[in-house]
Amino acid sequence: MITIRPFATEDHAWATNALTAHFGGPLVARRGSLVEPLSLPGFVALVSSARAGLLTYAPDSTGVEVVTLFTDPPGRGVGQALMGAVAALVPAGGRLWLITTNPNTDALRFYQRWGMDLVGIHRDAVTWARTLKPSIPLAVDGIPLRHELELEWRPPYRGG
């Protein structure tokens, strides 16, 4: 069974290690800036009382941005549960959105199956982001890492 709870201070050491493993450090580069996910609100997924995933988010003027999402190990429904928790925060008429990168095919598959649409390609944005975060690799799985891809989901219209 998957339990979702708010991200808390006692999760920071675990989250720092996980962010380093999944994102190459505790900072995330996106849309021309560095973001510190540990300073953001989020949700932690628990499976049998063990931490199995983290989603951090940032409310903005258009809705809610997913800043980080990871599960360990993947494929158990943890990502679905975390996305469901953050989707509940999206105001009527708002959007849930995020940035991923061009070689992140697993994420693209997951987000599209979840119901998100590809709404933007920011060409060479990752190339520029390396000036902010030099640890970003040049390629992943043999695919040059160059572009940011923007995906979004909008809640169904409920009338009124």
N, C-alpha and C positions, 0 to 999 in steps of 0.2 A: 504494500500500500504506500502511496506517495502522499506525504504531508507537505503543505506549503506554509511557510511562516515568514514574517518580515525579517529582512537582513538586519543583524544586530552587531553591536560592538564586539561581542565575544566571537563573531565569525571572521573578524579581520585577519587574524594570522592565517587561518585556513584559506581565506579568499586571496590573500597576497600570494601565497604559494601557488594557488590554482591560476590566478591571473598571469603569473610569471610563466607557468607551464603552457597556458593556452594562448597568451597574447604577448609573450616575450618581455613581460615586466608589468608593474602595477599601473602604468599609464597607457591610455589608448589614444591613438591618433585618428581623428576623423574630421572631415569638413574643415580642414585647415587649422585645427587646434588640438591641443593635448587635453585629455579629460582624465580626472582621477576617479575611477569608478567607486573606490572605497568611501568617497565623500558623498555618494549619491544614495537615495533610497533603493531598496531592492527586495527581492524575495529569495529565500533559500528553500530548496527542496530536500526533504528527508525521505530516505527509504530505510525502513527498519531502524529508525533513530540515527542513521548515519547520513551526513551531508552528501548529497548526490548531484547538486546543481545550484547555480547562482544566476540570477538575472538582476542587473542594475538598470535603472531607468532615470530619465530626466523629463519632467513635465516641461512643455514649451507652449508657445502661443497657438500652435496648431493641434496639440494633443499631448502625446507621450512618445518620447524617443527611447527605444531599447538601446542601451549603450553597450552592455555585455550580456552574453548568454553562453553558458557552457554547462555541460553535463558530464558526469564521469561515473560509470561508462555510459556512452550514448545508447540509444535504442530501447529504452525501458519506459518511455512515456513521460520522462521527467521534463524534457523541453516543452512538450505539449502542455503539461500542467503549469509550468512557469509562464508560458505565453498566455494561457487562459487567465491566470491571476492578474497579469499586467493589462490585458485587454479589458478587464472589468473596470479599470481606472479611466479609460478613454471617454471623454465627455461626448454627449450627443453632438453630432456634426463635426467631431474631431477625428484625428487619425492616430494610429499606432504606426511608427516608422522606425527605420534603422538603416545603418550603413554596413555593408559587408564588402568583400573584395572579389575581384574577378576570378581568382583561382579557387575560391571557397565553394566548390561545387556541392559539397555536403550541406552547407548552410543554405545555398540557393534552393536545393531540392526540399529541405525541411521547411523553409519559410513559404515556398510556393504551395506545398502540400497543406500547410497550416491555413492558407487563404490569402497570403500577401501577394501583391502585384509589384513587378519591377516598374518603377516610375522614373528612374533617372540613372544615367551613367555619367560619372564625373571623371572624364578622361585625364589620365596621368596624375590624379590627385594623390595617389600613394607615392609616386615618384617625388612629388613635392613634400609629402609628409615625412619622408626620410630626413629632411633638413631639421625637423622637430624631434624625430625619434629614429636615430641612425640604426638601431637594432632591427628595424623592419627588413626582413630578408628580400633579396632580389627576385626570388622565384619560390614557388611552392609546388611540389610534385611535378617539376619541370615546366610549369606554366609561369611566365614572367608576371610578377606582382606589380601592377601599374595602376589599376582603376578602382575607384569606389563605386559600388552599386547601391542605389537607394531603393528600398522596398517599403510598401505601406499597406496597411489594412484599415478599412473604415467600417465601423459597426453598422449593422443593418438599420435602415430607417425604421423607426418604431411609431411613426405617426405623431400627430399632436401639434 
